[in-house]
Amino acid sequence: MTNRIVSPLLYLLLLGIGVVMIGPFLWMVVTSLSSPADLYHYPPQLPGAWHPENYSEVFSRFPFGTFTFNSVKIAVLASLGTVVSASLAGYAFARMEFRGKNVLYWVILATMMVPFQVTMIPVFFVIKTLGLIDTHAALILPAWFGFGMGAFGVFLLRQFFATIPKELEEAAVIDGAGRFRIYWQVMLPLARPALATLAVLAFMANWNDLLGPVIYLSSTEKMTLTVGLAALQGGELTARIDLVMAGAVVSIIPILLLFVAAQKFFVKGIGAGGVKG
Amino acid sequence: MNSKHTIPPYERSGFRWAQPYLYLLPVLVGVVVVTGGAIVASFLLGFTDWDLVRPPVWVGAANFQAMFRSEQFYQVLGNTFYFVAITAPLMVVCSLGLALLVNQKLRGATFFRTIYFFPVVTSMIAVAVVWGWLYNPEFGLINYLLREWFGVEGPGWLLSTSWALPAIAVMTVWKGVGYNMLIFLAGLQSIPEHLHESALIDGAGAARRLFSITLPMLSPTTFFVVVITLIGSFQLFEQTYTLTQGGPANSTLTLSYHIYQNAFQYFRMGYATAMAYVLFVVTLCVTVFQFRMQRRWVQYG
């Protein structure tokens, strides 16, 4: 009885919040297809005519193709680095006994609590000393050493490796496999869901990162979509909000596609952090 | 695994003890050596004058003295706390509400869960671009809807010294609420079903079940969300970088952005690291306080 009254109300609420959450994205698309004259107009309106050529204009006036390529390159290589370094460490923590194991594990987890700003300047100095300023390596290399998502990755993968039955490894040992082969041929394939979760979250973090590219990249042709978009918005395009929005839509599409394709991994990763943390 | 005959020959060699450290090497170098080193270096650099080009010069506590004497620093600190005070409670309440809502046994709840999570996966800059336009006092959709639907004249939002920070806070909550909703959802789904069932048999109403079962059982999750939301809010950077650059009249200048300005615009690395340490200590104190308080309200089942 109550459900007949409550359910429609709940749906109305779900729908209303849905509009608030998705509305800005729709408005972004609408704005990206408008002309400046449509935009600087009161009341706000749908454009009289759609202007898909805004997209080609963004790509021709600014190296948006290059920005996209750079973003893909950095996000793929950096998340690969996170997965490799975190899975090696996670395996050691899950399956090996060594001196200082617990201390090291807690030290790694504790670094997650340190604000980025504290390490930002010394790390910048290290990158500068290595001669990596204004290179993509400045954003990729640190991930191979566990920066960024590394500590979370170690935690996530250690937990996952610990759930894999030891018998599976013992069979491989009897076959004469060494540690590394066990890690590579037994553990990694079994841990595929956890690895995908980490890869997806790391990809998202790198794709959306702004501070890193802002600090390390200065030449236009090296920029990623985020910093390129920030430059457009604050620079000469301030008045061409339609083109800035087109750029924003371009920057969102790849990550949305990834999200739609790999939704369960996003959900899993965040759930794991929350319940166990 | 541990019985002798199953250990491959090379593992019996003298360097076997080193093997685990080889697996840990990348993370040890990056996270323990460099990050750990950076934490120490930052602390020391706070007592120097350094422009990144010439070697740092030891100046004792001068940076801290200058900071604590600067009026701007207190304004920045005040702005930071103000932002946290708006964002954190709003975030926790909204994400808990959303989690309770999408946890209802309704057809299509999963679909809405996905929709609410959308802003989380998009970049802050893309979000800021569209919200900056929505907040436009003259042509923005928000002031238009306020006028049409409620007959209210909206403020200048990002152009107003009193509204810019709350406007950024609302955008921040909108963007992050889906993330915390998922954490709460995982917590809700780990509450044993039988607790609700026996309460139903005892005739407990929905409100009673919420306050006597759901919220207490959920309190470890709530604790986690409160801690990470507070830490995250103190580090507000991208929103101000893209929307206001600390303006108007420094009304959105927060610690994190001020550290960035000092370091990478004015090249006052010593002063910036000193301030970064203040941010660190503030975050640490707030977190430690949270852990102290948790005994009072968090129930571990």
Interface residues (C-beta under 8 A of the other chain):
Chain A: S7 L10 Y11 L13 L14 I17 G18 V20 M21 I22 P24 F25 W27 M28 T31 L39 Y40 H41 Y42 P43 P44 V84 S85 A86 L88 A89 Y91 A92 F93 M96 E97 F98 R99 K101 L104 V107 I108 T111 M113 V114 P115 F116 Q117 V118 T119 M120 I121 P122 V123 F124 F125 V126 K128 P142 W144 F145 G146 F147 G150 A151 V154 K166 E169 E170 V173 I174 G176 A177 G178 R179 Y183 M204 W207 N208 L210 L211 V214 I215 L225 T226 L229 A230 Q233 G234 I241 V244 M245 G247 A248 S251 I252 I255 L256 L258 F259 Q263 F266 V267 I270 G271 G273 G274 V275 G277
Chain B: M1 T6 I7 P8 Y10 E11 W17 Q19 P20 Y21 Y23 L24 L25 P26 V27 L28 V29 G30 V31 V32 V34 T35 G36 G37 A38 I39 A41 S42 L45 L52 L98 L101 V102 Q104 L106 G108 A109 F112 T114 I115 Y116 F117 F118 P119 V121 T122 S123 M124 I125 A126 V127 A128 V129 V130 W131 G132 W133 L134 E138 F139 G140 L141 Y144 E148 W174 G178 Y179 L182 I183 F184 L185 A186 G187 S190 T221 F224 V225 I228 I231 F234 Q235 F237 E238 Y241 T242 L255 S256 I259 Y260 A263 F264 M269 A272 T273 A276 Y277 L279 F280 T283 L284 T287
